[in-house]
Amino acid sequence: MTEAMHQILVIEDEPAIRNVLKVLLEAERYRVIEADSALRAEIETRSHKPDLLILDLGLPDGDGQAIIRRVRAWSPVPIIVLSARAMEEQKIAALDGGADDYVTKPFSAPELLARVRAALRRNVRGPEQTSALKLGPLELDLAKREARTPSAEVHLTPLEYRVLECLARHLGAIVTQNQLIREVWGPERLGDSRGLRVCIKSLRAKIEPNPHKPRYLITEAGLGYRLRADET
């Protein structure tokens, strides 16, 4: 059962979509606050301090990208963009700007709820919890840099651990290629994605039951990667 009384701010100017989201979220025992403009979004975010924002980018008095930047200036609250904008550059701009996830309209209700649950879990998970991950039979301790299956130790390189550490800090969320390259290789390597692709391929060979059909290290086409883990 969903933890009761998480507050979610829905920022959407279309009343019909706002109502669908309100019904969907309240059925899962979330408290829903609504905003139909960029101005109301900022007011409600500051006054209610919600646990999560669901944000449409196209608002009558401003662009959602600006809301993301302004909220990120003072709050780490999880932000899920829910938008009809499907261009890769628009998604990348939102994620690089500080959004945690991006869902396109029309959306799947079960998928959106799963993204909401994942974002809320990330927000309450401490550093010690993100350092220990279970990927099927593989157990990872990122703090100790150890990886084991029940029968053997798995050797990961320092570079592979750094990639996993970056993904684990945003467990379940999309991490853009540029963010991974900036944090793992350094800003001087931005735009050079070949090393990242080689590292991801090597990691999948070591951590995935079937590297050709990844279950844990997921490619988000044109955007970056998402790390999923089993519940522990």
Secondary structure, 3 states (H helix, E strand, C coil): CCCCCCEEEEECCCHHHHHHHHHHHHHCCCEEEEECCHHHHHHHHHHHCCCEEEECCEECCEEHHHHHHHHHCCCCCCEEEEECCCCHHHHHHHHHHCCCEEEECCCCHHHHHHHHHHHHHHHHCCHHHHCEEEECCEEEECCCCEEECCCCECCCCHHHHHHHHHHHHCCCCEEEHHHHHHHHCCHHHCCCCHHHHHHHHHHHHHHCCCCCCCCCEEEECCCEEEECCECC
